[in-house]
Amino acid sequence: MPTTATTRPTFLDEASMARFSTTRYDRMIETGLLTPDDNVELLENYVVLKMSKNPAHDGTSLRIRKRLTRAIPPGWDIREQGTLALSDSRPEPDFAVVREVPDDYTSRHPTPDDAALVIEVANTSLLRDQRDKARIYARANVVCYWIVNLEDRRIEVHTQPSGPGESPTYATVQNYAAGDAIPLVLDGATVATIPVADLLP
């Protein structure tokens, strides 16, 4: 499919010129060629600078962590800005709700099979989260993806990923406004209902 203004990844103007396999990217981290100070992530085999965070982003993240911590049942963990291992990417979502495992992911990163929910908090990163991250997560079959949209004061819940294909996408996108409540679904079961007002500043 030809690349157009609406399909071209938003990050190409700021990505590294070379493309990297996930194996090579992981090795660069293991050997110290890339460190947390570099503030990058691998998206569709490009090393991309992560968007800077402002007080609205960081304060909202704190609210989300507090609310999720109260809602998550035993058997699940909350990871904050931890790496998710996908076939062509190593995104570091603001939050991921993942299955508890005995070694606490000390020997590997979680995969989409481990993740019931991925959350991105978006203001400066809104277009990237709506376009690029949605495409990446849908291709990887991340079952549920929330965008906490601070610009429009809503939470966009993406479900039913298409999986790999020419134009990966989510079949269902539902918007929740400040007066609504979002079902928190883990493994197909609703474990809590969270008021949007508890998450938005």
N, CA, C and O of each residue as an XYZ file, in Angstrom:
804
protein
N       0.849     -1.186      0.000
C       0.000      0.000      0.000
C       0.887      1.238      0.000
O       1.829      1.300      0.790
N       0.625      2.230     -0.855
C       1.460      3.434     -0.879
C       1.388      4.172      0.448
O       0.363      4.156      1.130
N       2.491      4.819      0.800
C       2.522      5.599      2.028
C       1.954      6.981      1.758
O       2.412      7.665      0.842
N       0.967      7.406      2.535
C       0.367      8.722      2.389
C       0.595      9.510      3.665
O       1.187      9.009      4.622
N       0.124     10.740      3.671
C       0.301     11.585      4.859
C      -0.390     10.994      6.076
O       0.042     11.206      7.209
N      -1.473     10.247      5.839
C      -2.213      9.693      6.975
C      -1.713      8.320      7.394
O      -1.997      7.878      8.508
N      -0.964      7.624      6.511
C      -0.465      6.303      6.877
C       1.015      6.318      7.241
O       1.503      5.389      7.884
N       1.729      7.355      6.838
C       3.163      7.435      7.134
C       3.361      7.541      8.642
O       2.731      8.379      9.287
N       4.225      6.708      9.211
C       4.471      6.798     10.659
C       4.885      8.200     11.076
O       5.687      8.841     10.396
N       4.353      8.671     12.172
C       4.630     10.032     12.621
C       6.074     10.207     13.076
O       6.571     11.331     13.157
N       6.745      9.098     13.372
C       8.060      9.208     14.000
C       9.219      9.212     13.011
O      10.369      9.336     13.432
N       8.957      9.080     11.699
C      10.072      8.892     10.767
C      10.998     10.101     10.704
O      12.190      9.938     10.442
N      10.494     11.294     10.932
C      11.359     12.474     10.886
C      12.335     12.521     12.052
O      13.333     13.239     11.992
N      12.061     11.764     13.113
C      12.941     11.808     14.276
C      13.528     10.439     14.602
O      14.212     10.286     15.614
N      13.271      9.450     13.765
C      13.820      8.115     13.996
C      15.261      8.046     13.502
O      15.701      8.868     12.698
N      15.983      7.047     14.002
C      17.320      6.806     13.471
C      17.200      6.423     12.000
O      16.181      5.875     11.579
N      18.233      6.710     11.224
C      18.167      6.423      9.799
C      18.196      4.920      9.531
O      17.547      4.440      8.601
N      18.947      4.181     10.344
C      19.055      2.743     10.137
C      17.894      2.021     10.806
O      17.329      2.505     11.786
N      17.549      0.875     10.272
C      16.543      0.034     10.902
C      17.261     -1.071     11.674
O      18.333     -1.524     11.274
N      16.660     -1.496     12.777
C      17.285     -2.481     13.659
C      16.306     -3.608     13.932
O      15.119     -3.373     14.158
N      16.811     -4.833     13.911
C      15.991     -5.953     14.351
C      15.811     -5.866     15.865
O      16.580     -5.194     16.553
N      14.793     -6.546     16.374
C      14.603     -6.555     17.820
C      15.789     -7.215     18.513
O      16.168     -6.811     19.612
N      16.376     -8.222     17.881
C      17.536     -8.897     18.470
C      18.711     -7.932     18.595
O      19.390     -7.898     19.622
N      18.944     -7.151     17.549
C      20.060     -6.209     17.587
C      19.793     -5.091     18.601
O      20.696     -4.667     19.321
N      18.566     -4.631     18.647
C      18.206     -3.583     19.607
C      18.392     -4.083     21.042
O      18.957     -3.383     21.881
N      17.910     -5.302     21.316
C      18.085     -5.871     22.657
C      19.561     -5.988     23.011
O      19.960     -5.743     24.150
N      20.363     -6.366     22.022
C      21.799     -6.518     22.261
C      22.442     -5.162     22.550
O      23.331     -5.072     23.396
N      22.011     -4.123     21.870
C      22.549     -2.784     22.116
C      22.282     -2.340     23.551
O      23.102     -1.651     24.158
N      21.148     -2.732     24.081
C      20.827     -2.398     25.469
C      21.670     -3.238     26.426
O      22.214     -2.724     27.403
N      21.771     -4.538     26.133
C      22.542     -5.431     27.003
C      24.000     -5.009     27.110
O      24.604     -5.136     28.175
N      24.572     -4.508     26.015
C      25.991     -4.142     26.004
C      26.234     -2.690     26.409
O      27.382     -2.249     26.473
N      25.166     -1.947     26.681
C      25.323     -0.570     27.137
C      25.447      0.462     26.042
O      25.692      1.633     26.329
N      25.280      0.054     24.764
C      25.302      1.042     23.685
C      24.102      1.983     23.783
O      24.182      3.153     23.408
N      22.997      1.459     24.290
C      21.830      2.279     24.604
C      21.576      2.182     26.097
O      21.646      1.097     26.674
N      21.283      3.305     26.721
C      20.998      3.340     28.156
C      19.689      4.091     28.375
O      19.168      4.703     27.443
N      19.144      4.053     29.605
C      17.921      4.826     29.874
C      18.075      6.312     29.579
O      17.089      6.984     29.276
N      19.299      6.837     29.662
C      19.523      8.256     29.362
C      19.257      8.592     27.898
O      19.026      9.753     27.561
N      19.289      7.585     27.029
C      19.026      7.845     25.606
C      17.551      8.117     25.330
O      17.223      8.734     24.317
N      16.650      7.666     26.217
C      15.221      7.985     26.134
C      14.639      7.626     24.765
O      14.022      8.457     24.099
N      14.850      6.366     24.359
C      14.360      5.898     23.063
C      13.569      4.601     23.248
O      13.622      3.957     24.296
N      12.836      4.243     22.193
C      12.182      2.942     22.123
C      12.210      2.490     20.673
O      12.383      3.311     19.772
N      12.044      1.202     20.439
C      12.058      0.650     19.090
C      10.616      0.523     18.599
O       9.809     -0.188     19.198
N      10.298      1.221     17.501
C       8.958      1.165     16.910
C       9.090      0.750     15.452
O       9.688      1.464     14.647
N       8.535     -0.398     15.119
C       8.573     -0.915     13.752
C       9.995     -0.910     13.194
O      10.243     -0.521     12.053
N      10.925     -1.362     14.056
C      12.344     -1.513     13.725
C      13.100     -0.190     13.596
O      14.236     -0.184     13.123
N      12.500      0.930     14.006
C      13.199      2.205     14.056
C      13.442      2.592     15.511
O      12.554      2.445     16.351
N      14.635      3.084     15.810
C      14.926      3.614     17.139
C      14.412      5.049     17.177
O      14.872      5.909     16.425
N      13.451      5.293     18.066
C      12.704      6.550     18.052
C      12.839      7.235     19.411
O      12.785      6.581     20.453
N      13.014      8.548     19.392
C      13.012      9.314     20.633
C      11.615      9.285     21.252
O      10.621      9.484     20.554
N      11.541      9.038     22.551
C      10.253      9.092     23.237
C       9.846     10.546     23.442
O      10.694     11.427     23.584
N       8.548     10.781     23.456
C       8.045     12.130     23.628
C       8.312     12.602     25.053
O       8.259     11.814     25.997
N       8.600     13.896     25.202
C       8.839     14.448     26.537
C       7.532     14.500     27.322
O       6.446     14.525     26.742
N       7.651     14.517     28.646
C       6.480     14.480     29.523
C       6.373     15.796     30.286
O       7.373     16.349     30.743
N       5.136     16.286     30.414
C       4.903     17.507     31.161
C       4.139     17.175     32.448
O       3.783     16.015     32.654
N       3.878     18.158     33.320
C       3.197     17.851     34.589
C       1.836     17.183     34.414
O       1.469     16.319     35.210
N       1.077     17.573     33.375
C      -0.234     16.952     33.162
C      -0.083     15.455     32.912
O      -0.863     14.654     33.427
N       0.918     15.080     32.121
C       1.170     13.655     31.846
C       1.570     12.918     33.113
O       1.006     11.874     33.439
N       2.555     13.471     33.831
C       3.070     12.767     35.005
C       2.040     12.700     36.128
O       1.927     11.682     36.811
N       1.282     13.794     36.321
C       0.256     13.783     37.359
C      -0.864     12.812     37.044
O      -1.369     12.131     37.937
N      -1.258     12.742     35.768
C      -2.290     11.781     35.365
C      -1.792     10.357     35.549
O      -2.549      9.486     35.977
N      -0.535     10.114     35.234
C       0.028      8.772     35.423
C      -0.043      8.351     36.887
O      -0.329      7.194     37.192
N       0.218      9.293     37.791
C       0.117      8.980     39.215
C      -1.312      8.608     39.591
O      -1.521      7.665     40.353
N      -2.302      9.337     39.066
C      -3.707      9.021     39.334
C      -4.056      7.619     38.826
O      -4.727      6.847     39.511
N      -3.592      7.308     37.623
C      -3.900      5.999     37.034
C      -3.285      4.886     37.859
O      -3.935      3.878     38.134
N      -2.031      5.068     38.255
C      -1.379      4.025     39.055
C      -2.144      3.769     40.345
O      -2.375      2.614     40.706
N      -2.541      4.825     41.045
C      -3.278      4.654     42.303
C      -4.584      3.904     42.068
O      -4.941      3.008     42.833
N      -5.298      4.280     41.000
C      -6.611      3.668     40.755
C      -6.479      2.221     40.293
O      -7.246      1.358     40.720
N      -5.514      1.957     39.428
C      -5.313      0.581     38.969
C      -4.874     -0.328     40.107
O      -5.300     -1.479     40.191
N      -4.027      0.190     40.975
C      -3.536     -0.614     42.098
C      -4.693     -1.092     42.964
O      -4.663     -2.216     43.466
N      -5.710     -0.258     43.146
C      -6.868     -0.660     43.946
C      -7.764     -1.645     43.201
O      -8.490     -2.419     43.824
N      -7.715     -1.617     41.868
C      -8.659     -2.404     41.073
C      -8.132     -3.764     40.634
O      -8.921     -4.677     40.387
N      -6.814     -3.917     40.531
C      -6.242     -5.138     39.964
C      -6.329     -6.295     40.964
O      -5.875     -6.153     42.099
N      -6.905     -7.442     40.564
C      -6.996     -8.591     41.472
C      -5.680     -9.360     41.539
O      -4.778     -9.117     40.738
N      -5.565    -10.284     42.488
C      -4.368    -11.134     42.537
C      -4.169    -11.866     41.212
O      -5.122    -12.194     40.506
N      -2.908    -12.107     40.906
C      -2.587    -12.790     39.660
C      -2.158    -11.859     38.548
O      -1.781    -12.301     37.462
N      -2.219    -10.534     38.833
C      -1.851     -9.539     37.826
C      -0.889     -8.525     38.422
O      -0.911     -8.273     39.626
N      -0.049     -7.946     37.580
C       0.879     -6.901     37.983
C       0.698     -5.677     37.093
O       0.210     -5.777     35.967
N       1.099     -4.525     37.616
C       1.092     -3.288     36.834
C       2.544     -2.912     36.555
O       3.343     -2.754     37.478
N       2.873     -2.772     35.287
C       4.200     -2.302     34.892
C       4.079     -0.874     34.372
O       3.188     -0.571     33.579
N       4.973     -0.004     34.816
C       4.939      1.394     34.408
C       6.173      1.700     33.567
O       7.303      1.603     34.047
N       5.944      2.074     32.297
C       6.999      2.396     31.351
C       8.023      1.267     31.233
O       9.223      1.506     31.097
N       7.522      0.040     31.287
C       8.360     -1.130     31.063
C       8.234     -1.603     29.622
O       7.235     -1.335     28.955
N       9.247     -2.303     29.155
C       9.284     -2.748     27.765
C       8.305     -3.883     27.522
O       8.151     -4.780     28.350
N       7.640     -3.827     26.360
C       6.786     -4.903     25.885
C       7.456     -5.492     24.648
O       7.818     -4.753     23.732
N       7.625     -6.805     24.611
C       8.342     -7.456     23.506
C       7.368     -7.827     22.399
O       6.552     -8.737     22.552
N       7.462     -7.110     21.274
C       6.654     -7.395     20.088
C       7.587     -7.838     18.962
O       8.806     -7.723     19.087
N       7.031     -8.338     17.878
C       7.862     -8.919     16.828
C       8.771     -7.899     16.166
O       9.886     -8.239     15.769
N       8.318     -6.639     16.035
C       9.128     -5.633     15.357
C       9.356     -4.386     16.207
O       9.897     -3.394     15.718
N       8.953     -4.429     17.460
C       8.985     -3.226     18.299
C       9.307     -3.571     19.743
O       9.114     -4.699     20.197
N       9.801     -2.566     20.445
C      10.004     -2.644     21.881
C       9.406     -1.371     22.514
O      10.140     -0.552     23.067
N       8.079     -1.208     22.434
C       7.476     -0.016     23.026
C       7.575     -0.070     24.549
O       7.715     -1.137     25.147
N       7.499      1.101     25.148
C       7.516      1.217     26.607
C       6.258      1.981     27.037
O       6.333      3.164     27.370
N       5.100      1.303     27.030
C       3.849      1.997     27.334
C       3.847      2.564     28.745
O       4.559      2.087     29.629
N       3.027      3.598     28.935
C       2.946      4.196     30.265
C       2.534      3.162     31.300
O       3.052      3.164     32.417
N       1.609      2.279     30.943
C       1.199      1.198     31.842
C       0.876     -0.055     31.037
O       0.404      0.021     29.903
N       1.138     -1.199     31.641
C       0.664     -2.474     31.107
C       0.236     -3.339     32.285
O       0.964     -3.478     33.269
N      -0.946     -3.914     32.171
C      -1.415     -4.871     33.169
C      -1.081     -6.260     32.634
O      -1.618     -6.693     31.614
N      -0.190     -6.946     33.335
C       0.353     -8.219     32.848
C       0.153     -9.317     33.883
O       0.004     -9.052     35.076
N       0.152    -10.547     33.402
C       0.035    -11.692     34.305
C       1.224    -11.754     35.251
O       2.359    -11.466     34.872
N       0.946    -12.126     36.456
C       2.025    -12.390     37.403
C       2.773    -13.640     36.960
O       2.160    -14.637     36.578
N       4.088    -13.582     37.010
C       4.903    -14.760     36.716
C       5.907    -14.933     37.840
O       6.259    -13.960     38.505
N       6.382    -16.169     38.067
C       7.241    -16.427     39.230
C       8.500    -15.577     39.297
O       8.927    -15.198     40.388
N       9.111    -15.268     38.137
C      10.379    -14.522     38.192
C      10.182    -13.020     38.009
O      11.158    -12.283     37.867
N       8.913    -12.552     38.010
C       8.635    -11.113     37.885
C       9.291    -10.496     36.649
O       9.721     -9.343     36.680
N       9.366    -11.266     35.564
C       9.912    -10.777     34.296
C      11.359    -10.302     34.430
O      11.760     -9.320     33.805
N      12.126    -11.000     35.241
C      13.542    -10.655     35.363
C      14.393    -11.322     34.282
O      15.550    -10.946     34.091
N      13.832    -12.311     33.569
C      14.601    -12.992     32.529
C      14.078    -12.702     31.123
O      14.692    -13.124     30.143
N      12.969    -11.997     31.007
C      12.409    -11.655     29.701
C      11.420    -10.517     29.870
O      10.956    -10.234     30.975
N      11.103     -9.866     28.749
C      10.050     -8.859     28.751
C       8.689     -9.537     28.553
O       8.620    -10.600     27.936
N       7.620     -8.946     29.062
C       6.283     -9.478     28.751
C       5.996     -9.376     27.254
O       6.524     -8.506     26.561
N       5.162    -10.271     26.779
C       4.704    -10.282     25.388
C       3.202     -9.971     25.376
O       2.591     -9.869     26.440
N       2.598     -9.821     24.192
C       1.152     -9.604     24.152
C       0.350    -10.719     24.821
O      -0.742    -10.467     25.330
N       0.867    -11.938     24.828
C       0.159    -13.029     25.517
C       0.090    -12.799     27.026
O      -0.804    -13.319     27.694
N       1.020    -12.030     27.559
C       1.043    -11.737     28.993
C       0.192    -10.530     29.353
O      -0.210    -10.384     30.507
N      -0.091     -9.658     28.385
C      -0.693     -8.352     28.665
C      -2.196     -8.366     28.406
O      -2.644     -8.701     27.309
N      -2.972     -8.000     29.430
C      -4.417     -7.868     29.267
C      -4.813     -6.449     28.887
O      -5.883     -6.232     28.318
N      -3.958     -5.484     29.197
C      -4.274     -4.078     28.942
C      -2.985     -3.283     28.803
O      -2.045     -3.462     29.578
N      -2.952     -2.400     27.806
C      -1.854     -1.453     27.629
C      -2.457     -0.051     27.624
O      -3.492      0.184     27.000
N      -1.804      0.877     28.324
C      -2.318      2.245     28.451
C      -1.233      3.243     28.067
O      -0.095      3.146     28.527
N      -1.595      4.202     27.219
C      -0.732      5.342     26.925
C      -1.438      6.614     27.384
O      -2.617      6.811     27.089
N      -0.725      7.475     28.103
C      -1.227      8.786     28.507
C      -0.771      9.769     27.440
O       0.424      9.876     27.164
N      -1.721     10.494     26.835
C      -1.397     11.243     25.626
C      -1.809     12.700     25.723
O      -2.981     13.015     25.932
N      -0.832     13.585     25.570
C      -1.104     14.971     25.193
C      -0.130     15.349     24.079
O      -0.545     15.468     22.926
N       1.138     15.539     24.384
C       2.097     15.829     23.321
C       2.260     14.639     22.374
O       2.644     14.823     21.219
N       1.977     13.437     22.839
C       2.167     12.227     22.026
C       0.871     11.740     21.384
O       0.828     10.616     20.883
N      -0.190     12.557     21.385
C      -1.521     12.063     21.013
C      -1.559     11.449     19.617
O      -2.055     10.334     19.456
N      -1.052     12.143     18.614
C      -1.124     11.606     17.254
C      -0.351     10.301     17.137
O      -0.816      9.358     16.496
N       0.822     10.241     17.750
C       1.605      9.001     17.694
C       0.849      7.851     18.381
O       0.839      6.725     17.883
N       0.225      8.142     19.513
C      -0.489      7.085     20.230
C      -1.725      6.630     19.463
O      -2.045      5.441     19.450
N      -2.425      7.574     18.821
C      -3.637      7.213     18.082
C      -3.317      6.504     16.776
O      -4.057      5.613     16.358
N      -2.230      6.885     16.131
C      -1.929      6.320     14.819
C      -0.903      5.193     14.916
O      -1.212      4.046     14.591
N       0.312      5.510     15.359
C       1.399      4.529     15.320
C       1.250      3.445     16.376
O       1.329      2.257     16.063
N       1.033      3.848     17.633
C       0.948      2.842     18.687
C      -0.284      1.958     18.483
O      -0.224      0.754     18.734
N      -1.404      2.542     18.029
C      -2.598      1.718     17.775
C      -2.299      0.677     16.695
O      -2.693     -0.481     16.830
N      -1.612      1.074     15.634
C      -1.265      0.140     14.564
C      -0.326     -0.953     15.089
O      -0.516     -2.134     14.801
N       0.681     -0.548     15.858
C       1.667     -1.496     16.382
C       1.015     -2.492     17.337
O       1.257     -3.695     17.242
N       0.190     -1.995     18.255
C      -0.453     -2.886     19.218
C      -1.490     -3.794     18.555
O      -1.638     -4.953     18.943
N      -2.208     -3.272     17.558
C      -3.186     -4.101     16.844
C      -2.490     -5.219     16.077
O      -2.957     -6.359     16.082
N      -1.373     -4.900     15.418
C      -0.618     -5.917     14.690
C      -0.142     -7.019     15.629
O      -0.102     -8.190     15.251
N       0.219     -6.641     16.853
C       0.759     -7.600     17.821
C      -0.330     -8.336     18.597
O      -0.023     -9.179     19.440
N      -1.605     -8.028     18.323
C      -2.726     -8.651     19.029
C      -2.764     -8.317     20.518
O      -3.112     -9.168     21.336
N      -2.406     -7.080     20.872
C      -2.647     -6.594     22.231
C      -4.157     -6.446     22.376
O      -4.773     -5.671     21.645
N      -4.762     -7.180     23.311
C      -6.217     -7.336     23.298
C      -6.974     -6.060     23.647
O      -8.085     -5.851     23.160
N      -6.392     -5.207     24.479
C      -7.082     -3.983     24.869
C      -6.061     -2.863     25.044
O      -5.038     -3.037     25.706
N      -6.352     -1.722     24.445
C      -5.433     -0.579     24.437
C      -6.229      0.675     24.786
O      -7.168      1.045     24.081
N      -5.837      1.327     25.890
C      -6.472      2.584     26.288
C      -5.549      3.753     25.941
O      -4.347      3.706     26.203
N      -6.123      4.798     25.353
C      -5.434      6.078     25.222
C      -6.121      7.054     26.167
O      -7.300      7.363     25.999
N      -5.389      7.532     27.148
C      -5.918      8.547     28.058
C      -5.642      9.891     27.397
O      -4.557     10.457     27.528
N      -6.646     10.386     26.687
C      -6.524     11.546     25.817
C      -6.752     12.811     26.638
O      -7.891     13.191     26.906
N      -5.665     13.454     27.031
C      -5.764     14.643     27.868
C      -6.226     15.867     27.079
O      -6.799     16.792     27.655
N      -5.983     15.882     25.773
C      -6.387     17.019     24.956
C      -7.916     17.113     24.862
O      -8.484     18.199     24.981
N      -8.564     15.987     24.650
C     -10.026     15.964     24.473
C     -10.762     15.476     25.713
O     -11.984     15.326     25.701
N     -10.016     15.231     26.778
C     -10.586     14.801     28.060
C     -11.500     13.585     27.898
O     -12.680     13.615     28.249
N     -10.929     12.541     27.369
C     -11.661     11.291     27.218
C     -10.672     10.135     27.228
O      -9.462     10.324     27.099
N     -11.215      8.941     27.383
C     -10.388      7.739     27.297
C     -10.892      6.915     26.124
O     -12.072      6.577     26.047
N      -9.982      6.599     25.214
C     -10.312      5.863     24.002
C      -9.928      4.397     24.212
O      -8.752      4.075     24.385
N     -10.918      3.522     24.195
C     -10.699      2.104     24.472
C     -10.754      1.326     23.158
O     -11.792      1.265     22.499
N      -9.617      0.733     22.792
C      -9.477     -0.013     21.539
C      -9.514     -1.506     21.852
O      -8.753     -1.986     22.692
N     -10.388     -2.230     21.183
C     -10.489     -3.680     21.373
C     -10.658     -4.364     20.012
O     -10.867     -3.703     18.995
N     -10.564     -5.684     20.011
C     -10.675     -6.519     18.814
C      -9.581     -6.187     17.788
O      -9.873     -5.694     16.699
N      -8.317     -6.462     18.150
C      -7.222     -6.188     17.219
C      -7.271     -7.095     16.005
O      -7.700     -8.246     16.090
N      -6.828     -6.565     14.875
C      -6.853     -7.343     13.629
C      -5.722     -8.341     13.543
O      -5.832     -9.338     12.829
N      -4.618     -8.092     14.268
C      -3.438     -8.913     14.110
C      -2.648     -8.496     12.880
O      -2.946     -7.464     12.280
N      -1.627     -9.294     12.487
C      -0.782     -8.915     11.349
C      -1.609     -8.783     10.069
O      -2.625     -9.456      9.897
N      -1.156     -7.912      9.188
C      -1.842     -7.709      7.915
C      -1.397     -6.399      7.302
O      -0.515     -5.720      7.828
N      -2.015     -6.049      6.183
C      -1.598     -4.856      5.450
C      -1.894     -3.578      6.225
O      -1.080     -2.654      6.231
N      -3.034     -3.518      6.870
C      -3.424     -2.307      7.607
C      -3.956     -2.694      8.976
O      -5.166     -2.646      9.198
N      -3.075     -3.078      9.904
C      -3.551     -3.520     11.216
C      -4.298     -2.410     11.947
O      -3.893     -1.247     11.920
N      -5.392     -2.789     12.600
C      -6.216     -1.814     13.295
C      -7.059     -2.526     14.348
O      -7.081     -3.755     14.417
N      -7.748     -1.739     15.161
C      -8.705     -2.272     16.111
C     -10.109     -2.113     15.535
O     -10.462     -1.045     15.035
N     -10.901     -3.170     15.606
C     -12.248     -3.128     15.034
C     -13.174     -2.230     15.831
O     -14.095     -1.636     15.271
N     -12.940     -2.123     17.134
C     -13.828     -1.354     17.997
C     -13.025     -0.299     18.754
O     -12.013     -0.603     19.387
N     -13.495      0.948     18.678
C     -12.931      2.042     19.472
C     -14.093      2.753     20.151
O     -14.971      3.300     19.484
N     -14.092      2.742     21.476
C     -15.165      3.374     22.233
C     -14.601      4.488     23.090
O     -13.603      4.305     23.787
N     -15.245      5.648     23.034
C     -14.788      6.811     23.792
C     -15.593      6.945     25.084
O     -16.819      6.828     25.082
N     -14.880      7.193     26.189
C     -15.501      7.385     27.499
C     -15.182      8.788     27.983
O     -14.017      9.177     28.060
N     -16.213      9.541     28.307
C     -16.060     10.918     28.766
C     -16.081     10.974     30.286
O     -16.221      9.952     30.958
N     -15.937     12.203     30.822
C     -15.755     12.378     32.262
C     -16.896     11.811     33.102
O     -16.656     11.392     34.235
N     -18.114     11.780     32.597
C     -19.225     11.245     33.380
C     -19.417      9.747     33.253
O     -20.331      9.190     33.863
N     -18.577      9.082     32.475
C     -18.717      7.645     32.228
C     -17.848      6.826     33.171
O     -17.036      7.365     33.923
N     -18.036      5.522     33.113
C     -17.172      4.585     33.833
C     -16.708      3.511     32.853
O     -17.472      3.064     31.999
N     -15.454      3.107     32.986
C     -14.849      2.134     32.066
C     -14.767      0.761     32.724
O     -14.263      0.643     33.840
N     -15.254     -0.274     32.051
C     -15.031     -1.616     32.586
C     -13.572     -2.021     32.423
O     -12.993     -1.868     31.348
N     -12.991     -2.533     33.484
C     -11.631     -3.071     33.435
C     -11.754     -4.568     33.212
O     -12.170     -5.307     34.104
N     -11.386     -5.011     32.007
C     -11.591     -6.402     31.596
C     -10.242     -7.106     31.532
O      -9.341     -6.673     30.813
N     -10.107     -8.187     32.282
C      -8.889     -8.995     32.273
C      -9.279    -10.430     31.951
O     -10.113    -11.023     32.635
N      -8.680    -10.977     30.919
C      -9.006    -12.345     30.483
C     -10.496    -12.534     30.231
O     -11.062    -13.577     30.556
N     -11.123    -11.522     29.653
C     -12.524    -11.634     29.291
C     -13.506    -11.395     30.411
O     -14.714    -11.442     30.180
N     -13.028    -11.139     31.633
C     -13.904    -10.920     32.785
C     -13.755     -9.482     33.271
O     -12.641     -8.970     33.382
N     -14.885     -8.833     33.560
C     -14.848     -7.483     34.118
C     -14.543     -7.577     35.604
O     -15.336     -8.117     36.376
N     -13.384     -7.046     36.003
C     -12.943     -7.149     37.397
C     -13.205     -5.874     38.181
O     -13.143     -5.879     39.410
N     -13.500     -4.776     37.480
C     -13.779     -3.502     38.150
C     -14.392     -2.562     37.123
O     -14.295     -2.785     35.916
N     -15.019     -1.519     37.619
C     -15.515     -0.428     36.776
C     -14.935      0.860     37.334
O     -15.137      1.177     38.506
N     -14.220      1.598     36.506
C     -13.467      2.751     36.965
C     -14.079      4.036     36.412
O     -14.175      4.173     35.192
N     -14.492      4.972     37.247
C     -14.985      6.258     36.747
C     -13.875      7.009     36.002
O     -12.744      7.112     36.478
N     -14.223      7.519     34.842
C     -13.245      8.290     34.072
C     -12.736      9.482     34.877
O     -11.569      9.857     34.762
N     -13.601     10.072     35.684
C     -13.203     11.226     36.501
C     -12.093     10.885     37.484
O     -11.366     11.774     37.929
N     -11.953      9.600     37.831
C     -10.863      9.190     38.730
C      -9.514      9.186     38.005
O      -8.463      9.197     38.645
N      -9.547      9.170     36.672
C      -8.313      9.024     35.896
C      -7.857     10.331     35.271
O      -6.658     10.571     35.131
N      -8.807     11.173     34.894
C      -8.458     12.440     34.241
C      -8.202     13.525     35.288
O      -8.851     13.540     36.334
N      -7.260     14.435     35.013
C      -7.009     15.531     35.979
C      -8.126     16.561     35.939
O      -8.085     17.546     36.677
